[in-house]
């Protein structure tokens, strides 16, 4: 099977390409490299022994997307390509609505034109906002998004739901990610944030490497066991393998279907717990300081994994310690 991976040179996309090859599938990358580095292709080559076919194309280009889908005889699509910086989305909402929603619509049009019916969509737990109850299930009501970025994910989910309800020939799964961290165990590919990292783990590794100041813990008075925010941190290779399982799930359905599925570990870890685990298992050199709460931060969220286990037959298997160690090896490779 030939699987089109939009945004396949990005963090999650590149690791998913590895998981696809390991499962006997053939990834075809489409990426305009606006938020990815071409060195990722070299890393994939060293892991896989070959470089996946890659088209430097913007997913908003309908003509080129139709051409690629037809030329490569694509059997299914995994759609990662999107802008993802929360802060930037607040400052430039039009940019995010135009790209994130527009690219999905373009991909769907191209799929319809070329007869490709299977789609795995990269969604996010941000659609839940600050949940009233944890763990979060797929039936937990979505709340107004905290940012335009989060809203684009909710709108894209609505587009898929409405398209399926219209009777279109589409089998789709939206995977609602929680917090992907880590890197491939080879340290050949990993997260490559541009500028100051907005996510916790790359800031942690850069701080421990002496490239950033001490980590700031934003808030110590949340209603959690140690007063710091709780998240569900999932190893990126576990997440990558969930996409393979989602494709297998769709292969068993020839009729129109749409499912939303949480992808997490089912366990919440506090910010303080993550930092102490990093100190204990990676390096004691990590320093942190206490700061005030940060606007927009969700107090606690982690996934119910019952549906992903029963529906996709998938379960996270790599512990937090392994994810942190892999992230550190990747940082050392970059340093």
C-alpha positions, 0 to 999 in steps of 0.5 A: 500500500502506498500511503501519502503522508502530508507534513511527512518531514515534520516531527510526528510525520517523520516518525510515522513514516518509519512506523509505516515502513516497519509495517510493510507500507510505503510512505510518500511524503508531501511537505513544503518545508515551511516548518521542517528541515530537509535533514530529516530525509537524511535521517530517514535514509539512515534508519530505513536504508532508503529515502522515501519519495518526497514531493516539495509541494504545498497541500493547498495546491489542488492540481499538484495534489491530484497529480501526486495521488494519481501518479503514486497510486495512493491507497490512503492519506495521513494528513499532518500538514498544518501550522501548529504554534498556539501563540502565532495562531493568536497573532495571525488567525487568518494564516491558520484558518486559511492553511489548516482548514484550506489544506484539508479541504484541498486534500479531500477534493483531491482524494475525491477526484482520484478515488482515494477513500481512506484518511487518517487526520491529525487532530488534538486534545485541544478540542476538549479545552479545560475538561470538567472530568478526567480522564477525557473520553471521546464523548467528553463535550468539546469546549470553545478552543483556547486558540485559533490553532485549536479551533482549526482542529475542531473545525477540521473534525466538523468538516470530516463529520459533515462530509461523511454524513453527506454520504461521501465515499470516505472512511476517516479517523481523527486521532486526537493526540495528547502530548507527543514527546521523545525521538526515534531511539536511533537519534536520527530524527526527533523534534526540531522546534524553530526558535524558542521551544513552546513545548516542555520537553524540547525546552527541558533538553535544551536547558539541560544542554546549556542552550536555554535558561532554567525551565520555568514551572508556570504555576504551583497552586493548581488543584493537582497533587503537587500543584503543577499542571498535568498532561498525558505525555506519549512517546512519538513512536507509540503515536506513530504506530497508532496511525498504522493501526488506524489505517488497518482499521480503515482497511476493514471498512469499505462503507462511509465511516468517521471515528474520533479516537484519543491517543494517549497513555491513559496516565497523567504526569505533572510538570514537576513529576516530568522534571524530577523524572528527567533529573533522575533518569537522564541528568541531574544538571537540569535546573528549574524555577517557579513562575506564575500561572500562564494564561490559557494553560489547562489544569489537568488533562489525560486520555481515556484509552478504552476506545483506542484499545478496543477500536484500533487494537493499540496501546502505548508501550514506551514509558515516560523514562524512555521518552525522556532518554530518547529526547535527550539522545536526540538533543546530544545529537543536535548539540 
